[in-house]
Amino acid sequence: MGKPRTPSIFTSPQDAALAFYQAIESRDIDAMMAAWADDEDVVCVHPGGPRLVGYDAVRASWEQILAADTRFTFRLDQVVVIETVGLAMQSAVEHVTTANPTSSGA
């Protein structure tokens, strides 16, 4: 089920967000999961998808997404970061471009 889990330490919420988007763009499941808390209470909701709870469920969903032949590129607008003791939240408008090398659409 992948490499052993080693907690990642990011120096800022922005570093964690950057790691997340770089992992998607490079389709790297280990880098993706390094951006997530190794916690059974972690939650992920993909656009239009169900609420996924737990590290293994979140990993399985990202494995499926990143295994596809689709390339993702992101541009963020209106980024707002809120930080308190023990919590950071980022809200942004994502402009996502997708490309599939085996199809003519984007």
N, CA, C and O of each residue as an XYZ file, in Angstrom:
424
protein
N       0.816     -1.176      0.000
C       0.000      0.000      0.000
C       0.869      1.252      0.000
O       0.584      2.187      0.749
N       1.895      1.300     -0.798
C       2.761      2.472     -0.892
C       3.885      2.438      0.116
O       4.069      1.461      0.841
N       4.628      3.519      0.147
C       5.758      3.654      1.061
C       5.265      3.838      2.488
O       4.124      4.248      2.699
N       6.116      3.539      3.479
C       5.726      3.807      4.869
C       5.423      5.289      5.039
O       6.043      6.140      4.401
N       4.479      5.581      5.892
C       4.052      6.961      6.112
C       5.050      7.699      6.982
O       5.336      7.286      8.106
N       5.569      8.774      6.464
C       6.471      9.643      7.213
C       5.841     11.029      7.225
O       5.591     11.598      6.163
N       5.581     11.579      8.402
C       4.927     12.885      8.430
C       5.769     13.954      7.744
O       6.986     14.024      7.919
N       5.092     14.780      6.962
C       5.754     15.914      6.324
C       5.651     17.114      7.239
O       4.662     17.289      7.952
N       6.668     17.925      7.212
C       6.643     19.162      7.983
C       6.815     20.302      6.990
O       7.848     20.428      6.331
N       5.780     21.129      6.899
C       5.821     22.281      6.014
C       6.027     23.516      6.877
O       5.493     23.599      7.984
N       6.791     24.464      6.382
C       7.095     25.649      7.166
C       5.973     26.684      7.140
O       5.970     27.617      7.943
N       5.016     26.522      6.217
C       3.888     27.448      6.139
C       2.725     26.749      5.437
O       2.922     25.753      4.740
N       1.518     27.274      5.624
C       0.377     26.730      4.886
C       0.571     26.851      3.368
O       0.121     25.998      2.603
N       1.242     27.914      2.952
C       1.490     28.101      1.528
C       2.397     26.993      0.976
O       2.209     26.537     -0.152
N       3.384     26.563      1.779
C       4.251     25.464      1.360
C       3.467     24.168      1.209
O       3.707     23.399      0.279
N       2.533     23.924      2.119
C       1.695     22.722      2.042
C       0.809     22.766      0.800
O       0.665     21.761      0.104
N       0.216     23.923      0.522
C      -0.626     24.066     -0.663
C       0.193     23.884     -1.937
O      -0.256     23.225     -2.875
N       1.381     24.458     -1.975
C       2.254     24.307     -3.143
C       2.606     22.837     -3.359
O       2.585     22.358     -4.493
N       2.925     22.125     -2.294
C       3.243     20.695     -2.399
C       2.043     19.920     -2.942
O       2.209     19.015     -3.759
N       0.850     20.268     -2.497
C      -0.378     19.620     -2.955
C      -0.544     19.796     -4.468
O      -0.739     18.817     -5.188
N      -0.468     21.026     -4.945
C      -0.661     21.285     -6.381
C       0.470     20.696     -7.226
O       0.218     20.196     -8.322
N       1.697     20.745     -6.738
C       2.808     20.132     -7.470
C       2.625     18.625     -7.573
O       2.957     18.030     -8.598
N       2.105     18.006     -6.530
C       1.865     16.560     -6.553
C       0.823     16.197     -7.601
O       0.975     15.201     -8.308
N      -0.235     16.997     -7.708
C      -1.248     16.736     -8.737
C      -0.634     16.885    -10.118
O      -0.780     16.006    -10.967
N       0.053     18.000    -10.342
C       0.605     18.266    -11.666
C       1.649     17.230    -12.079
O       1.785     16.931    -13.266
N       2.389     16.677    -11.110
C       3.400     15.662    -11.430
C       2.840     14.241    -11.337
O       3.534     13.271    -11.640
N       1.566     14.129    -10.910
C       0.893     12.830    -10.752
C       1.698     11.895     -9.854
O       1.915     10.731    -10.192
N       2.141     12.414     -8.706
C       2.992     11.684     -7.763
C       2.187     11.365     -6.503
O       1.968     12.245     -5.670
N       1.748     10.117     -6.360
C       0.888      9.737     -5.240
C       1.603      9.884     -3.899
O       0.977     10.302     -2.925
N       2.888      9.554     -3.818
C       3.596      9.686     -2.546
C       3.732     11.154     -2.135
O       3.581     11.493     -0.961
N       4.019     12.018     -3.107
C       4.081     13.453     -2.813
C       2.704     13.977     -2.420
O       2.586     14.818     -1.529
N       1.658     13.478     -3.089
C       0.300     13.894     -2.742
C      -0.018     13.540     -1.298
O      -0.505     14.379     -0.541
N       0.255     12.308     -0.918
C      -0.113     11.882      0.423
C       0.778     12.513      1.492
O       0.393     12.568      2.660
N       1.945     12.982      1.113
C       2.793     13.717      2.062
C       2.157     15.056      2.426
O       2.486     15.641      3.458
N       1.244     15.542      1.578
C       0.560     16.807      1.851
C      -0.670     16.624      2.735
O      -1.296     17.605      3.136
N      -1.020     15.373      3.042
C      -2.188     15.067      3.865
C      -1.750     14.598      5.243
O      -0.684     14.003      5.399
N      -2.573     14.869      6.230
C      -2.313     14.380      7.577
C      -2.492     12.865      7.599
O      -3.443     12.336      7.022
N      -1.582     12.180      8.259
C      -1.686     10.737      8.441
C      -2.604     10.502      9.634
O      -2.156     10.226     10.747
N      -3.903     10.621      9.367
C      -4.878     10.622     10.439
C      -6.158      9.973      9.931
O      -6.604     10.258      8.820
N      -6.736      9.123     10.724
C      -7.967      8.453     10.307
C      -9.174      9.391     10.310
O     -10.247      9.008      9.844
N      -9.019     10.607     10.826
C     -10.105     11.585     10.796
C      -9.991     12.551      9.619
O     -10.827     13.443      9.471
N      -8.953     12.383      8.769
C      -8.774     13.270      7.631
C      -9.955     13.087      6.671
O     -10.447     11.975      6.482
N     -10.401     14.195      6.068
C     -11.570     14.180      5.185
C     -11.210     14.831      3.858
O     -10.488     15.827      3.813
N     -11.730     14.249      2.774
C     -11.531     14.801      1.436
C     -12.856     14.712      0.687
O     -13.528     13.681      0.720
N     -13.224     15.786      0.019
C     -14.394     15.782     -0.854
C     -13.945     16.311     -2.204
O     -13.647     17.497     -2.346
N     -13.896     15.427     -3.199
C     -13.572     15.856     -4.558
C     -14.824     16.488     -5.170
O     -15.937     16.116     -4.799
N     -14.668     17.433     -6.096
C     -15.847     18.071     -6.705
C     -16.847     17.029     -7.221
O     -16.498     16.164     -8.025
N     -18.068     17.124     -6.755
C     -19.122     16.217     -7.181
C     -19.050     14.826     -6.576
O     -19.841     13.953     -6.932
N     -18.103     14.610     -5.658
C     -17.914     13.281     -5.089
C     -18.419     13.166     -3.668
O     -18.870     14.145     -3.073
N     -18.340     11.952     -3.127
C     -18.778     11.730     -1.749
C     -17.718     12.195     -0.752
O     -16.580     12.479     -1.126
N     -18.099     12.268      0.488
C     -17.184     12.617      1.591
C     -16.350     11.378      1.911
O     -16.895     10.341      2.289
N     -15.046     11.484      1.761
C     -14.125     10.378      2.039
C     -13.465     10.624      3.380
O     -12.929     11.706      3.621
N     -13.500      9.634      4.255
C     -12.955      9.782      5.601
C     -11.871      8.738      5.811
O     -12.068      7.557      5.525
N     -10.726      9.181      6.313
C      -9.620      8.287      6.632
C      -8.529      8.320      5.581
O      -8.786      8.484      4.388
N      -7.314      8.161      6.054
C      -6.131      8.228      5.195
C      -6.226      7.253      4.022
O      -5.947      7.626      2.883
N      -6.619      6.007      4.294
C      -6.656      5.002      3.226
C      -7.688      5.336      2.154
O      -7.428      5.143      0.966
N      -8.848      5.833      2.555
C      -9.882      6.212      1.582
C      -9.421      7.393      0.738
O      -9.638      7.419     -0.474
N      -8.786      8.368      1.380
C      -8.283      9.538      0.657
C      -7.193      9.106     -0.323
O      -7.188      9.538     -1.475
N      -6.276      8.259      0.127
C      -5.196      7.781     -0.747
C      -5.768      7.022     -1.943
O      -5.336      7.247     -3.073
N      -6.720      6.139     -1.717
C      -7.301      5.355     -2.816
C      -7.931      6.268     -3.866
O      -7.826      6.005     -5.064
N      -8.589      7.344     -3.415
C      -9.212      8.264     -4.379
C      -8.160      8.988     -5.207
O      -8.320      9.150     -6.417
N      -7.066      9.429     -4.549
C      -6.003     10.121     -5.282
C      -5.245      9.159     -6.196
O      -4.807      9.553     -7.276
N      -5.085      7.907     -5.778
C      -4.444      6.924     -6.662
C      -5.222      6.796     -7.959
O      -4.635      6.744     -9.040
N      -6.539      6.747     -7.852
C      -7.383      6.624     -9.040
C      -7.269      7.865     -9.927
O      -7.130      7.745    -11.144
N      -7.325      9.040     -9.331
C      -7.239     10.289    -10.097
C      -5.881     10.420    -10.774
O      -5.805     10.740    -11.960
N      -4.807     10.173    -10.024
C      -3.457     10.378    -10.560
C      -3.042      9.294    -11.533
O      -2.118      9.501    -12.321
N      -3.704      8.132    -11.502
C      -3.376      7.049    -12.431
C      -3.967      7.303    -13.825
O      -3.522      6.709    -14.807
N      -4.956      8.176    -13.905
C      -5.575      8.485    -15.192
C      -4.566      9.190    -16.097
O      -3.545      9.699    -15.635
N      -4.866      9.208    -17.364
C      -3.962      9.797    -18.340
C      -4.167     11.306    -18.481
O      -3.712     11.910    -19.452
N      -4.843     11.901    -17.525
C      -5.160     13.324    -17.581
C      -4.084     14.140    -16.874
O      -3.647     13.796    -15.776
N      -3.671     15.207    -17.510
C      -2.721     16.158    -16.920
C      -3.502     17.366    -16.411
O      -4.398     17.874    -17.086
N      -3.149     17.811    -15.217
C      -3.810     18.963    -14.606
C      -2.824     20.114    -14.468
O      -1.658     19.911    -14.129
N      -3.304     21.318    -14.733
C      -2.547     22.533    -14.482
C      -3.475     23.485    -13.737
O      -4.647     23.626    -14.086
N      -2.937     24.138    -12.702
C      -3.748     25.003    -11.860
C      -3.235     26.436    -11.886
O      -2.033     26.695    -11.949
N      -4.199     27.363    -11.834
C      -3.905     28.763    -11.583
C      -4.885     29.193    -10.509
O      -6.091     28.987    -10.648
N      -4.378     29.791     -9.436
C      -5.219     30.194     -8.310
C      -5.431     31.698     -8.308
O      -4.507     32.469     -8.567
N      -6.651     32.103     -8.014
C      -7.007     33.512     -7.839
C      -7.671     33.670     -6.483
O      -8.151     32.700     -5.897
N      -7.694     34.889     -5.994
C      -8.396     35.239     -4.772
C      -8.023     34.322     -3.604
O      -8.887     33.837     -2.875
N      -6.730     34.100     -3.448
C      -6.245     33.226     -2.376
C      -6.367     33.949     -1.035
O      -5.902     35.077     -0.877
N      -6.996     33.283     -0.084
C      -7.127     33.792      1.271
C      -6.605     32.705      2.200
O      -7.040     31.556      2.126
N      -5.673     33.071      3.074
C      -5.126     32.134      4.048
C      -5.457     32.656      5.437
O      -5.192     33.813      5.764
N      -6.038     31.785      6.242
C      -6.347     32.120      7.628
C      -5.544     31.181      8.511
O      -5.610     29.961      8.357
N      -4.786     31.756      9.436
C      -3.973     30.949     10.339
C      -4.314     31.278     11.788
O      -4.421     32.441     12.176
N      -4.482     30.214     12.577
C      -4.619     30.352     14.017
C      -3.689     29.310     14.632
O      -3.027     28.571     13.903
N      -3.630     29.241     15.929
C      -2.796     28.252     16.594
C      -3.345     26.865     16.264
O      -4.474     26.540     16.630
N      -2.562     26.061     15.584
C      -2.952     24.688     15.285
C      -3.855     24.502     14.086
O      -4.272     23.377     13.811
N      -4.179     25.576     13.351
C      -5.070     25.445     12.208
C      -4.703     26.459     11.139
O      -4.418     27.620     11.435
N      -4.715     26.011      9.913
C      -4.546     26.919      8.781
C      -5.551     26.509      7.719
O      -5.779     25.319      7.500
N      -6.150     27.487      7.063
C      -7.131     27.221      6.030
C      -6.822     28.105      4.830
O      -6.513     29.288      4.973
N      -6.913     27.508      3.644
C      -6.733     28.276      2.421
C      -7.994     28.155      1.594
O      -8.533     27.064      1.409
N      -8.450     29.275      1.106
C      -9.578     29.320      0.192
C      -9.094     30.001     -1.071
O      -8.375     30.999     -1.010
N      -9.487     29.461     -2.221
C      -9.054     30.055     -3.480
C     -10.019     29.679     -4.587
O     -10.757     28.699     -4.481
N     -10.005     30.454     -5.633
C     -10.701     30.091     -6.863
C      -9.675     29.378     -7.725
O      -8.659     29.958     -8.107
N      -9.949     28.115     -8.028
C      -9.036     27.311     -8.854
C      -9.470     27.377    -10.313
O     -10.631     27.141    -10.648
N      -8.517     27.702    -11.162
C      -8.723     27.605    -12.609
C      -7.934     26.375    -13.034
O      -6.704     26.377    -13.010
N      -8.647     25.332    -13.419
C      -8.021     24.051    -13.718
C      -8.079     23.806    -15.212
O      -9.131     23.912    -15.843
N      -6.923     23.475    -15.758
C      -6.846     23.075    -17.155
C      -6.494     21.607    -17.165
O      -5.576     21.172    -16.469
N      -7.224     20.844    -17.955
C      -6.926     19.419    -18.070
C      -6.583     19.107    -19.516
O      -7.097     19.726    -20.449
N      -5.714     18.145    -19.671
C      -5.338     17.688    -21.000
C      -5.146     16.190    -20.941
O      -4.577     15.668    -19.982
N      -5.611     15.508    -21.949
C      -5.449     14.076    -22.044
C      -4.679     13.805    -23.334
O      -5.196     14.045    -24.425
N      -3.444     13.304    -23.216
C      -2.617     13.105    -24.406
C      -3.230     12.151    -25.426
O      -2.850     12.177    -26.597
N      -4.171     11.309    -25.001
C      -4.755     10.348    -25.947
C      -6.040     10.851    -26.551
O      -6.664     10.143    -27.341
N      -6.467     12.089    -26.194
C      -7.668     12.661    -26.825
C      -7.346     14.058    -27.322
O      -6.305     14.626    -26.995
N      -8.249     14.595    -28.111
C      -7.987     15.914    -28.679
C      -8.551     17.033    -27.807
O      -8.322     18.205    -28.107
N      -9.282     16.711    -26.737
C      -9.900     17.733    -25.895
C      -8.978     18.244    -24.824
O      -7.962     17.628    -24.502
N      -9.343     19.372    -24.280
C      -8.603     19.941    -23.142
C      -9.586     20.610    -22.217
O      -9.190     21.160    -21.190
